[in-house]
Amino acid sequence: MNYQDFIEQEQFLVDCITNAMGWITDSKTDGERQAAVTALNNLRTQIAALPKIEKPKRKPRRKLTTIEKFDKKNSRREAIMAQRERNANE
């Protein structure tokens, strides 16, 4: 079962629970109420039986080496200096 299937199944069970809770509040006799509670308990059992699937994680960013950090800072400085020169020439 992939993550998307898991989400769809989980959403279906949540909808079923919402319906069962509505049946409990709308029931007029004790028999109807008991049937709705039984259905709710069955859904709880199904939810507990769902496989535990973790959300797929993104790849962590590669850490920059010291040289790459230095180059990044220098390129920023150079870009700022070039922008200042262009502004001064205008």
N, C-alpha and C positions, 0 to 999 in steps of 0.2 A: 504494500500500500504506500503510495507516494504522498507527499505533503498535501497536494490539492485534493486527492480523494479523502484524506483524513478530514480536511476542513469541510468538505461537502457533507460527509457523514455526521460530523459534529453539528453542523448547522441543521441538518435534518432532525437530529435528536433534540436539539434545542427547540425547534418548532413543535415537535411532538410533546415536549414537556409543557410548552405554553398552552397547547390545546388541552392537555390533560388538566392543567390548573384551571383553565376556563370551564371544563366539564365539572370540576369540583364545585366551583362557585355557582354554576348554573343548575346543578342537580337539585331536584325537588324532594327526592326520597332518599332514605338511608342506603338503599340498595344501589342507586345510581352513584351516590357519593362513594360507597365502598368500591364499586367497580372502577371509578376514576382513580381512587387512591391506589388500587392494585395495579392499574396501568402505569401510574407514576412510579411505583416501586419497581416494576419491570424495566422501565426506561432507565432508572437509576442503576440497575444491575448491568444493563447494556453499556451505559457510559463507563462504568467501572471496568468493563471488559475491553474497552477501546485500547488499542496498542498505544504505547507512549512514543510519540514521534516528535522529535525536536525540530524546530524551524531551521531550515538550511541557513548556515552561517556564511557571511561573505568572507572572502579571503582577506586576511589581515594585510595591511599595507607593509611593504618592505621598508625597513628603516634605512634612512639615508646614512651613508658613511660620512666620516668627518670631512673628507675631501669634497663630497657632493654638497654637504651643507655649506662649506666655504664657497664653492662655486656658485651656489644659489644666492648667497648673500652678495657676492661680487657682481653677479649679473643684475641683481636688483639695483645695486648702487650705480652700475653703469647705465642702466635704463633711466634712473632718476637724473643722473648727470646729463645724459643725452637730451632728456625732456627739458631740463633747465636751459641747455644751450639753444635748443629750438625756440624756447620762449624768449630768450634774450635776443635772438636774431630777428624776431618778428617786430 
